[in-house]
Amino acid sequence: MKDFRGILLSMNYIKKIIFHAAKVFLPKWAKEELIIFRNMFVKNINNFNLYKDSVLNNKGVEIGGPSNIFQREIPVYRYLKSLDGVNYNINTIWEGSISEGINYLFYKRKPIGYQFISEATDMRKIADQSYDFIISSNCLEHSTNPLKALREWRRIIKRNGSLILVLPKKDLNFDHKRKYTKFSTLLNAYKNDYDEANLNALDEILEHHDISRDGGIDNFEDFKTRSLNNFENRCLHHYVYSKDLIKEMLVSTDFRLVDVGETMYDYYALADRI
């Protein structure tokens, strides 16, 4: 048994070396094809067919993407008809410099979509019931008013359309020392109409943020400076989500919960607009 495990470990190591060498020496187009091919063998989430069916040959929009999880564990990019994107600014830490227009490149084998520059809580550029579905990964935690955002997202989804939402689990990131957020906290932010400049959660974040797990910062003072400028960089996780909190906020914003689960790093949920 030990010899067999050793063989498996050796084969896995060799595969990693080959893949790394290919990324270094292959031309760009071949690297992209190699990544797509590799992602096809990543294990899909439980009940993936529900998620696939919600986007199959449909027109959607992604809030805060593109997102690797939609190529890997929840690979819906392969099955949708078209996809536009929404981001809050023309310069972001995650995407670099972007511009509004037909330039949303999310998956090599799909047509380029339209990139909107809009807040997640205010997408007035998009008409009511414009899309069959919305997908969003690791974005909503950066909003100080997630219930307002979800109501705005619901507005642009067609009746019986779908939302695929992915949010980070605190266990393996810099939030692991923080307590899970209560729904009453989100409700208070909604009732008081918090905008994205709001820093009500900052004291708690500064007290419990694990800088050693934040690859974008070196020391506490730099972290505090960056956090005070959060309106520009949007690095803060205002709230810490659990499965129960995700369920409660989706139901409260008039979605019907279809499925909820978790990967090693994230929670995910599928909900329908009712």
N, C-alpha and C positions, 0 to 999 in steps of 0.2 A: 504493500500500500504506500509506504514511504517513497519507494522508487517511482511509482506511478505519479504521485504528487510532484515529485521532483521533475519528471518529464513534462508535466503540464505547466509548471512554473517556467521551465526553460523555453517551452514553445511560446508561452505568452511573452516572455522577455524578447525572444527573437522577433515575434510579430511587431512589438513596439519599436525595435531597432529598424526593421524594414519600413514601417510606416513613417518614422521620423526621417529616414534617408530619402524616402519618396517625396516628402514635403519639402525637403531642402533642394533636391535636384530636378524635380519635375517642373514643367512650365505651369503657369497659373491655371490655365483651363483644365489641365490634367489633375492638379491638386484639388480643384473644386469637385471634379467628378469622383475622385478618390474619397473625399469627405462624405459626399452623398452616398456612395456605395457602402462605406463603413457604417454610416448612421442607419442604414436599412437593416442592420443586424443587431441593433440595440433593442433590448427587451422593451416592448410597449407596456404601458400601464394597464392595470386591470380595467375591463369594460371599455377598452379603446374603441371598439366598434360604435359605441354610443357617440363618442366624440367625432369619429370619422363621419358618421352619418349626419351629424349636425352641420358639417361644412361641405359635404360632398357636392361638387359642381355648383357651389353657391358663391355669392359675392359678399365679402366681408371687409372688416377694418381691424387693424391691430393697434392697440394703444400702448405706446412705449416700446416698440420693437425695433428691429427684428430680434427674435429670441431663439436660442439654441434648442430649448426644450421642445419647440414645435417642429424641429427636424429630427429629434431623437426619441425621447420617451413618449411624447404626444405628437407624432409626426403628421400633423394635419396639413402642413404646407403642401404635401404631395397630392392632396385630394380636392382642394378648393379650386374654384374657377378663377377668382381674382381677389386681390387683397390690396387695400390702401393702408396708409399708416398715419398715426398722429403722434407728434412729439411736441414738447412744450416750448422749445427754443431752436434757433438755427445753430446753436453751439451747445453740445452736451458732452459730459465726461465719457458717456458710453458710445456715442455715435460720431463724435468729432463735429465737423462742420457739415451741415445739411441745409437744404433750401426747400421752399414750398414749390410743388410742381410735380410733374410726372417723372419721378426719380426714385420711387420706393422699391428698392431691390431687396427682396427677402429670400428668394429661392431661385437658383439658377435656371430651373426648368419651368418657371412660371413667368407670365408677363409682368413687366414693371408696373407698379401701382402709383397712385397719387399720394404724395407726402403732404399732409396738413401740418401747419405749425399752430397749435392750439393747446390751451390748458385742458387737462383731463376733466376738469369741472365746468368747462365752458367751451363747447364745440358748436357755437352758433353758425359756423360756416357750413355745417352739415345739416341738411333738412331732416325733418322727422321721418322715421321709418325708412331710412335710406339703405340699410344693409340687412342681409339675412342673418349675419352673426358678427360677434365681436370676440376677438381673442386678446388676452393681455397677460404677460408674465413679468413678475417682479417689478411692477410699476406702481400699483395702488398703495403699497406701503410708504411710498414717497409723497403721497398726498395727505395734507392735513385735514381734508374733509371728504373721506371716502364715501359716505352716504350720498353726498351731493354729486360726487363723480359717478356713482352707480346709477343714480336717477337720470343723469345726463346721458350715460351710455344706453340706458334702457330706451330713452327717447328716440335714438337713432336706429334702434333695431326694429325690424318689422314684427308684426304680431306673430307669435309662435316661433320667432327667431331665437337664437341661442347665444349664450355667453360662456366662454371657456376662460376661467380665471385661475391664475397661478400666483401663489404668494409664498415667501420664504418661511421655512421653519427656523425658529430661533436657535435650535440646538447646536448647529454647526456654523453659525456666523457670529458676528460681533454683538448680537442681541442676547446671547444665551444667559446673561446675568439678570436680564430684565424680566418683570412679571408680564403675563399675558394681559392684554388690554381688555377692559370690560366694555360691553356694548353701550353702557350708559355714557362712556367717554366719547364714543363715536357720535352718539345721539346729541350730546351737548355741543360738539363741534358743528353738527348740522343745524341745530336750533339757533346757535349764535353766528351762523354763516361765516365760519372761519375761512379766510382766504389763504393762498399759498405762502404768504409772508408771515403767517402766524407761527410762533415758536413756543406755544404753551407746554409742549412736551420736553423742551430743551433741558431743564434742570434734571429731570429723571434720566434723560439720555446721557448727559455729562457725568452723572454719578455712576452709571452702570455700563457704559459702553466699553467693550474690550478692544483697546487699540491694537493689541497684538494680533487680532484677527481681521483688522482693517488694513488691507493692502495699500490703500491710498493715502495713508497718513503715518507719520513717524513719532509724534509726541503729543501730549495732551494739549499744549498751547496751540499747536497748529490745528488740532482737531477742533478746538473751541472756536478759533478764528474762522475755519471753514464752515462750521455749523452756524455761526452768526450770519454768514453770507449764504444761507441755504436757499434763499429765493433765487439766487443765480445758479447754484450748482446742483440743488435738489438731492444731495447725498444722504440726508437724514431718513431714517425709518421712524416716522412719527409714532407708529403703533406696532404692537407685537401680536401677530395673529395666531389663533388656534383654529382647529376644525369647527368647534362650536361657534366661535365668533364669526367665521365665514358663513356658516349656515344661517345664523341669526341676521346678519346684515343683508344677505341676499333675499331672504324672506321679507324683511322689513321694507325692501325697495321694490317689492312686487315682482320678484322672480320666483319661479317654481324650481326648487332644487331637484335635480335629476340624479346626480352622482357626486361623491366627494371621496378623495383618497389622498395618498401621500407617496412621494418618492423619498430617497435618502435626504434630499435637501429642501424639498418644497411640498406644500399642500396644493391640491388642484381640485377644481369643482366645475361641474357642468350644470347650467341652469337655463330655463326657458323664460322668455318674456311672456307674461300673462296680461 
